[in-house]
Amino acid sequence: MKNISFLVAIGAVLFLSSCEKDVQQDFSPSFDGEMSTLVAPEGFDWKTHQDVKFEFQSSRSGLLEIRNGEGVSIHKAFLSSNSKLEIDLGLAAKHSKVKVIFMGEELELPVRGGTVVHNF
């Protein structure tokens, strides 16, 4: 009985000592002006997102994978032989090229005008 009481007491001490009060930090932005006073370099592109339409065709059937410019897989689909596959995806504006993998073939395709078209 003493052992159980001792273990409960140790557990209670550990439980209560592990609690900490959250420290509240005040955050105030340093920008005191208005958005109209913000100055950006000439030709600065404010876009962070682009809508891209992908169109693929092949005489073979297989799994198709689309990766962004950093190599991260963003879409997988099955491409049927002799049919057109159309996919609409959102892509970060910083990516001007995508990687497409189909039937073991890896291609780097440019994104032009929001469209990527390729026939395998």
C-alpha positions as CSV (number, residue, x, y, z in Angstrom):
1,M,0.0,0.0,0.0
2,K,2.9,2.3,0.8
3,N,4.4,1.7,-2.7
4,I,1.1,2.6,-4.4
5,S,0.8,5.8,-2.3
6,F,4.4,6.7,-3.1
7,L,3.9,6.2,-6.8
8,V,0.7,8.2,-6.8
9,A,2.5,11.0,-4.9
10,I,5.4,11.0,-7.4
11,G,3.0,11.0,-10.3
12,A,1.1,13.9,-8.9
13,V,4.3,15.9,-8.4
14,L,5.4,15.2,-12.0
15,F,2.0,16.1,-13.4
16,L,1.7,19.4,-11.5
17,S,5.3,20.4,-12.1
18,S,5.0,19.9,-15.9
19,C,2.3,22.6,-16.2
20,E,3.5,26.0,-17.2
21,K,1.6,29.2,-17.8
22,D,1.6,30.4,-21.4
23,V,3.6,33.5,-21.8
24,Q,1.7,36.1,-23.8
25,Q,3.7,38.0,-26.3
26,D,2.5,41.2,-27.8
27,F,3.0,41.4,-31.6
28,S,2.5,44.6,-33.4
29,P,3.6,45.0,-37.0
30,S,6.2,47.7,-37.7
31,F,4.5,49.0,-40.8
32,D,2.6,52.1,-39.8
33,G,1.8,53.5,-43.3
34,E,-0.9,52.6,-45.8
35,M,-0.8,50.1,-48.6
36,S,-0.9,52.9,-51.1
37,T,2.6,54.0,-49.8
38,L,4.1,50.6,-50.4
39,V,6.8,50.7,-53.1
40,A,7.8,47.7,-55.2
41,P,10.4,47.5,-57.9
42,E,9.2,48.1,-61.5
43,G,8.1,44.8,-63.1
44,F,7.5,43.1,-59.7
45,D,5.2,40.1,-60.2
46,W,2.6,40.0,-57.4
47,K,1.2,36.7,-58.5
48,T,1.7,33.7,-56.2
49,H,-0.6,31.2,-57.9
50,Q,-1.3,30.2,-61.5
51,D,-4.0,27.9,-62.9
52,V,-2.5,25.4,-65.4
53,K,-4.3,23.2,-67.9
54,F,-2.6,20.0,-68.7
55,E,-3.4,18.0,-71.8
56,F,-1.8,14.6,-72.6
57,Q,-2.3,11.9,-75.2
58,S,-0.6,8.6,-75.8
59,S,-1.0,5.4,-77.9
60,R,-0.2,3.4,-74.7
61,S,-2.0,3.2,-71.4
62,G,-0.3,3.8,-68.1
63,L,0.1,5.9,-64.9
64,L,1.1,9.5,-65.4
65,E,2.6,11.6,-62.6
66,I,3.0,15.4,-62.6
67,R,5.6,16.9,-60.3
68,N,6.2,20.6,-59.6
69,G,9.6,22.3,-60.2
70,E,10.8,21.1,-56.8
71,G,10.1,17.5,-57.6
72,V,7.0,17.2,-55.3
73,S,4.3,15.0,-56.8
74,I,1.1,17.1,-57.3
75,H,-1.1,14.8,-59.3
76,K,-1.3,11.2,-60.5
77,A,-3.7,9.9,-63.1
78,F,-4.3,7.0,-65.5
79,L,-3.8,7.9,-69.1
80,S,-5.8,5.5,-71.4
81,S,-4.5,4.7,-74.8
82,N,-5.7,6.8,-77.8
83,S,-7.6,9.2,-75.6
84,K,-7.0,12.8,-74.3
85,L,-6.4,13.4,-70.6
86,E,-7.2,17.0,-69.5
87,I,-6.3,18.1,-65.9
88,D,-6.8,21.6,-64.4
89,L,-4.4,22.2,-61.4
90,G,-3.3,25.1,-59.3
91,L,0.5,25.7,-59.3
92,A,2.7,28.1,-57.5
93,A,3.6,31.0,-59.8
94,K,7.3,30.5,-59.2
95,H,7.2,27.2,-61.1
96,S,7.8,27.7,-64.8
97,K,8.5,24.0,-65.5
98,V,7.0,20.7,-64.4
99,K,8.2,17.2,-64.5
100,V,6.0,14.5,-66.0
101,I,6.6,10.8,-65.6
102,F,4.9,8.3,-67.9
103,M,5.8,4.7,-68.6
104,G,9.3,5.2,-67.1
105,E,10.0,8.3,-69.2
106,E,10.6,11.5,-67.3
107,L,10.2,14.8,-69.1
108,E,10.7,18.4,-68.0
109,L,8.0,20.5,-69.7
110,P,7.6,24.3,-69.7
111,V,4.5,26.0,-68.4
112,R,3.5,28.5,-71.2
113,G,0.5,30.7,-70.9
114,G,-1.0,28.5,-68.2
115,T,-0.9,25.4,-70.5
116,V,1.1,22.2,-70.7
117,V,0.5,20.0,-73.8
118,H,2.4,16.8,-74.7
119,N,1.8,13.7,-76.8
120,F,3.8,10.6,-75.7
